[in-house]
Amino acid sequence: METGSHELTITGYSGTKGLGVGQFISSSEFTVGGHQWLIRYYPDGFDEEHADWISVSLIRADKTGCTVEVRARYEFALLDKFGVPSFIRECRVPAKFKDHSGWNFSPFVKREELESSSYLQDDCIRISCKVTVVKFRKETAPVQFRAAPPTELHQHLGDLFASKIGADVKFVVGRETIAAHKIVLAARSSVFKAELFGPMKEERARRICIDDMEPRVFNAMLHFIYTDSLPEMDKRDSGVMAQHLLVAADRFDLKRLRLICEDILCVFIDESTIGSTLVLAEQHGCHLLKERCFKFLMSPGNMKAITETGEFEHLLRRCPSLLKELLVTVAP
């Protein structure tokens, strides 16, 4: 097993927009595990479906005719202004790479979200790719398989949630009543499993009150439970929704949703959100998000700027224990 990484820097980012769907910019080749690799950057998306997104792919670039099949894990990340990898997208299951074959993340990051984030500095973005070669073997006689279509499980479960067919539990959230399926909730959340099927299950498990969550947040969480994705959200609202959903994910033990919310909140860190975001990170044990908040405050001028806003007062009022740690971290 061997791990290596490579960085692709896109200078003049604004000039790459409009290159065209499926068109890409390639990095220089780099070597990991005795094999050559390169990164491809698609400023207008890998395909028409993701034309509003930036896509990236990892390509095996060994010489033509190589008969070795390579298996590798890989991850892509945006580098912040300190060069720290963040907004990480990873493939944990080793993928198979043959001669000049590749795998892509499409979508990787939505273009408008990138442009409003701190990852875009001086019209420049930095993309890191880490590759871990875990296995390789000589290629045997080729076997032809019919290509299977992409999974539709998330779509089918999403349709089930929307139709409410067979729903056997109702949640009263504020003034709304939301129907769902016990078995789906239990399969995705250990908390729901205990509440709905465990020895301490709710006595009235067919109708449960949720008193401390907005209906739209609860609906968004259920959408994720059924489809493993977030619903479409207004860009101006996505940061606030990510805060609420992180709290919900922690409450109902939805680890993947929690990580996704952390990534979103990392993008939205600025002078107007730093206080509430840091308090949230401390209260829910989000170590990466807390680290990103501290890095933001270490930047010249940022600490002074937030002391002049209500965000600093919010931080002191909600989490005074952070003050000492904060001063030690950002002090010169």
C-alpha positions as CSV (number, residue, x, y, z in Angstrom):
1,M,0.0,0.0,0.0
2,E,1.4,3.4,-0.9
3,T,-0.2,6.9,-0.6
4,G,0.7,10.1,-2.4
5,S,-1.0,13.4,-3.2
6,H,-0.9,16.0,-5.9
7,E,-2.2,19.6,-6.1
8,L,-3.8,21.2,-9.1
9,T,-3.9,25.0,-8.9
10,I,-6.4,26.8,-11.2
11,T,-5.2,30.4,-11.7
12,G,-7.5,32.8,-13.5
13,Y,-10.6,30.8,-12.4
14,S,-13.1,33.2,-13.9
15,G,-11.4,32.7,-17.3
16,T,-12.1,28.9,-17.2
17,K,-15.9,29.3,-17.0
18,G,-17.5,28.7,-20.3
19,L,-15.0,26.1,-21.4
20,G,-17.9,23.8,-22.1
21,V,-19.6,20.8,-20.6
22,G,-17.3,17.8,-20.5
23,Q,-14.2,19.9,-21.4
24,F,-11.4,19.8,-18.9
25,I,-8.0,21.1,-17.7
26,S,-5.4,18.5,-16.8
27,S,-2.8,18.5,-14.1
28,S,0.8,17.4,-14.7
29,E,1.3,13.6,-14.2
30,F,2.4,12.4,-10.8
31,T,3.5,9.0,-9.5
32,V,1.9,6.9,-6.7
33,G,2.5,3.2,-6.2
34,G,4.7,2.9,-9.3
35,H,1.9,4.2,-11.5
36,Q,1.3,7.5,-13.3
37,W,-1.8,9.6,-12.5
38,L,-3.3,13.0,-13.4
39,I,-6.2,15.1,-12.3
40,R,-8.9,16.5,-14.6
41,Y,-10.8,19.7,-13.8
42,Y,-14.2,20.3,-15.5
43,P,-15.2,24.0,-14.9
44,D,-18.6,23.5,-16.6
45,G,-19.3,20.0,-15.2
46,F,-18.7,16.5,-16.4
47,D,-22.1,16.2,-18.1
48,E,-25.2,18.3,-18.9
49,E,-26.9,17.2,-15.7
50,H,-24.2,18.8,-13.6
51,A,-23.5,21.9,-15.8
52,D,-23.9,24.2,-12.8
53,W,-21.3,22.2,-10.8
54,I,-17.5,21.8,-11.0
55,S,-16.4,18.2,-11.6
56,V,-13.1,16.5,-11.0
57,S,-11.7,13.1,-12.0
58,L,-8.7,11.0,-11.3
59,I,-7.1,9.4,-14.4
60,R,-4.6,6.6,-14.5
61,A,-2.0,7.8,-17.1
62,D,0.4,4.8,-17.5
63,K,1.7,4.0,-20.9
64,T,-0.7,2.3,-23.3
65,G,-0.5,-1.5,-23.3
66,C,0.1,-1.9,-19.5
67,T,-1.6,-5.1,-18.4
68,V,-1.8,-4.4,-14.7
69,E,-5.1,-3.6,-13.0
70,V,-4.7,-1.1,-10.2
71,R,-7.0,-0.7,-7.2
72,A,-6.9,2.5,-5.4
73,R,-8.8,4.7,-2.9
74,Y,-8.8,8.4,-3.6
75,E,-10.1,11.7,-2.3
76,F,-10.4,15.2,-3.6
77,A,-10.4,18.3,-1.4
78,L,-10.3,22.1,-1.7
79,L,-7.4,23.7,0.0
80,D,-8.1,26.8,2.1
81,K,-5.9,29.8,2.2
82,F,-3.6,28.0,4.7
83,G,-3.2,25.1,2.4
84,V,-5.3,22.8,4.7
85,P,-7.4,20.2,2.9
86,S,-11.1,20.7,3.5
87,F,-14.5,20.2,1.7
88,I,-13.3,16.6,1.3
89,R,-15.0,14.1,-1.1
90,E,-13.6,10.6,-0.8
91,C,-14.0,7.2,-2.4
92,R,-13.4,4.7,0.5
93,V,-14.0,1.5,-1.5
94,P,-11.0,0.8,-3.7
95,A,-11.8,1.5,-7.4
96,K,-10.4,-0.4,-10.3
97,F,-8.2,1.5,-12.7
98,K,-7.1,0.1,-16.1
99,D,-5.0,1.7,-18.7
100,H,-6.1,5.4,-19.1
101,S,-9.3,4.8,-17.2
102,G,-10.6,7.1,-14.5
103,W,-13.3,7.8,-11.9
104,N,-14.9,11.2,-11.3
105,F,-16.7,13.2,-8.7
106,S,-19.6,14.7,-10.6
107,P,-20.8,16.8,-8.9
108,F,-17.9,18.0,-6.8
109,V,-18.9,21.5,-5.7
110,K,-21.6,23.8,-6.9
111,R,-20.1,26.7,-8.8
112,E,-22.1,29.5,-7.1
113,E,-21.2,28.0,-3.6
114,L,-17.5,27.9,-4.5
115,E,-17.6,31.5,-5.7
116,S,-19.1,32.7,-2.5
117,S,-16.7,30.8,-0.3
118,S,-13.2,31.5,1.0
119,Y,-11.7,28.7,-1.2
120,L,-11.6,31.2,-4.1
121,Q,-8.7,33.5,-3.4
122,D,-7.4,36.1,-5.9
123,D,-9.3,34.3,-8.7
124,C,-7.5,31.1,-7.8
125,I,-8.5,27.7,-6.4
126,R,-6.4,24.8,-5.2
127,I,-7.5,21.2,-5.5
128,S,-5.7,18.4,-3.8
129,C,-6.0,14.7,-4.7
130,K,-4.8,12.0,-2.4
131,V,-4.3,8.5,-3.9
132,T,-3.8,5.3,-2.0
133,V,-2.8,2.3,-4.2
134,V,-4.0,-0.7,-2.2
135,K,-3.8,-3.6,-4.7
136,F,-2.7,-4.5,-8.2
137,R,-2.6,-7.7,-10.2
138,K,-1.9,-8.9,-13.7
139,E,-4.9,-8.6,-16.0
140,T,-6.6,-11.9,-16.9
141,A,-8.6,-12.6,-19.9
142,P,-11.3,-9.9,-20.3
143,V,-14.8,-10.7,-19.2
144,Q,-17.6,-8.9,-20.8
145,F,-20.4,-7.7,-18.5
146,R,-23.5,-5.8,-19.4
147,A,-23.3,-2.3,-17.9
148,A,-25.8,-1.9,-15.1
149,P,-27.7,1.3,-14.9
150,P,-27.1,3.6,-11.9
151,T,-28.9,2.7,-8.8
152,E,-32.5,4.1,-8.4
153,L,-32.9,3.1,-4.8
154,H,-32.8,6.7,-3.6
155,Q,-35.3,7.7,-6.1
156,H,-37.7,4.9,-5.2
157,L,-37.5,5.6,-1.5
158,G,-37.9,9.3,-2.2
159,D,-41.1,8.5,-4.1
160,L,-42.3,6.4,-1.2
161,F,-41.7,9.3,1.2
162,A,-43.5,11.7,-1.1
163,S,-46.5,9.4,-1.7
164,K,-46.9,8.4,2.0
165,I,-48.1,4.9,0.7
166,G,-47.8,2.5,3.6
167,A,-46.8,5.1,6.1
168,D,-47.2,3.8,9.7
169,V,-46.0,6.6,11.9
170,K,-46.9,10.3,12.2
171,F,-44.8,13.1,13.6
172,V,-46.5,16.3,14.9
173,V,-43.9,19.1,14.2
174,G,-45.2,22.5,15.1
175,R,-48.5,22.9,13.2
176,E,-47.7,20.2,10.7
177,T,-48.2,16.4,10.7
178,I,-45.6,14.5,8.7
179,A,-46.1,10.8,7.9
180,A,-43.2,8.3,7.5
181,H,-42.3,4.6,7.5
182,K,-41.0,3.1,10.7
183,I,-38.8,0.5,9.1
184,V,-37.0,3.1,6.9
185,L,-36.3,5.4,9.9
186,A,-35.1,2.4,12.0
187,A,-32.8,1.2,9.2
188,R,-31.1,4.6,9.0
189,S,-31.1,5.9,12.6
190,S,-30.2,4.0,15.7
191,V,-32.2,6.6,17.7
192,F,-35.4,6.0,15.7
193,K,-34.8,2.3,15.9
194,A,-34.8,2.5,19.7
195,E,-37.7,4.8,19.9
196,L,-39.9,2.8,17.5
197,F,-38.9,-0.8,18.1
198,G,-36.7,-0.9,21.3
199,P,-37.7,-2.0,24.8
200,M,-38.2,1.7,25.7
201,K,-40.2,2.5,22.5
202,E,-42.7,5.3,22.5
203,E,-46.1,4.1,24.0
204,R,-47.9,5.9,21.2
205,A,-45.4,5.0,18.5
206,R,-47.9,5.8,15.7
207,R,-48.0,9.5,16.6
208,I,-44.9,11.3,18.0
209,C,-44.5,14.9,18.9
210,I,-41.4,16.8,18.0
211,D,-41.5,20.0,20.0
212,D,-38.0,21.6,19.3
213,M,-37.6,21.5,15.6
214,E,-39.1,23.4,12.7
215,P,-41.2,21.4,10.2
216,R,-39.0,22.4,7.2
217,V,-35.9,21.1,9.1
218,F,-37.6,17.9,10.1
219,N,-38.8,17.4,6.5
220,A,-35.3,18.0,5.2
221,M,-33.9,15.5,7.6
222,L,-36.4,12.9,6.5
223,H,-35.6,13.6,2.8
224,F,-32.0,12.8,3.6
225,I,-33.0,9.6,5.5
226,Y,-34.9,8.4,2.4
227,T,-32.7,9.6,-0.4
228,D,-29.2,10.0,1.2
229,S,-29.2,13.6,-0.2
230,L,-30.3,17.0,0.8
231,P,-33.3,18.7,-0.8
232,E,-32.8,21.7,-3.0
233,M,-32.3,24.8,-0.8
234,D,-32.0,28.5,-1.5
235,K,-28.4,29.5,-1.4
236,R,-29.1,32.3,1.1
237,D,-30.8,29.8,3.4
238,S,-28.4,26.8,3.0
239,G,-26.0,28.0,5.8
240,V,-28.8,28.4,8.3
241,M,-30.4,25.1,7.3
242,A,-27.0,23.3,7.7
243,Q,-26.8,24.6,11.3
244,H,-30.3,23.2,12.1
245,L,-29.7,20.0,10.3
246,L,-26.4,19.4,12.1
247,V,-28.2,19.6,15.4
248,A,-30.9,17.2,14.1
249,A,-28.2,14.8,12.7
250,D,-26.5,14.7,16.1
251,R,-29.8,14.1,17.9
252,F,-30.9,11.2,15.6
253,D,-27.4,9.7,15.1
254,L,-27.1,10.4,11.3
255,K,-23.4,10.5,11.0
256,R,-23.2,11.1,7.2
257,L,-25.6,14.0,7.4
258,R,-23.6,15.5,10.2
259,L,-20.4,15.4,8.1
260,I,-22.1,16.9,5.1
261,C,-23.4,19.8,7.3
262,E,-20.0,20.3,8.7
263,D,-18.6,20.6,5.1
264,I,-21.3,23.1,4.2
265,L,-20.7,25.2,7.3
266,C,-17.0,25.3,6.6
267,V,-17.8,27.1,3.3
268,F,-20.0,29.7,5.1
269,I,-17.6,30.8,7.8
270,D,-17.3,34.6,7.7
271,E,-17.5,37.6,10.1
272,S,-21.3,37.3,10.3
273,T,-21.4,33.5,11.1
274,I,-18.2,32.8,13.0
275,G,-19.7,33.1,16.5
276,S,-22.8,30.9,16.0
277,T,-20.7,28.4,14.0
278,L,-18.0,28.1,16.7
279,V,-20.6,27.6,19.4
280,L,-22.3,24.9,17.4
281,A,-19.0,23.2,16.8
282,E,-18.2,23.2,20.5
283,Q,-21.6,22.0,21.7
284,H,-21.7,19.1,19.2
285,G,-18.1,18.0,19.2
286,C,-17.4,19.0,15.6
287,H,-13.6,19.1,15.7
288,L,-13.0,19.8,12.1
289,L,-15.5,22.7,12.0
290,K,-14.0,24.1,15.3
291,E,-10.5,23.9,13.8
292,R,-11.7,25.8,10.6
293,C,-13.2,28.5,12.8
294,F,-10.0,29.0,14.7
295,K,-8.0,29.2,11.4
296,F,-10.4,31.8,10.2
297,L,-9.8,33.9,13.4
298,M,-6.1,33.5,13.1
299,S,-6.2,35.4,9.8
300,P,-5.0,39.1,10.3
301,G,-7.9,41.4,10.9
302,N,-10.6,38.7,11.3
303,M,-10.5,38.6,15.1
304,K,-10.7,42.3,15.4
305,A,-13.6,42.4,12.9
306,I,-15.8,40.0,14.9
307,T,-15.2,41.8,18.2
308,E,-17.0,44.7,16.6
309,T,-20.1,42.6,15.8
310,G,-22.8,40.8,17.7
311,E,-21.1,37.5,16.8
312,F,-18.5,38.0,19.5
313,E,-21.2,38.7,22.1
314,H,-23.1,35.6,21.0
315,L,-19.9,33.6,21.5
316,L,-19.2,34.9,25.0
317,R,-22.8,34.5,26.1
318,R,-23.4,31.0,24.8
319,C,-20.0,29.4,25.3
320,P,-17.8,31.4,27.7
321,S,-15.5,28.4,28.2
322,L,-14.2,28.8,24.7
323,L,-12.8,32.2,25.4
324,K,-9.5,31.0,27.0
325,E,-9.0,28.3,24.3
326,L,-9.7,30.9,21.7
327,L,-7.3,33.5,23.1
328,V,-4.5,30.9,23.4
329,T,-5.1,29.7,19.8
330,V,-5.2,33.1,18.0
331,A,-2.8,35.0,20.2
332,P,0.4,36.0,18.3
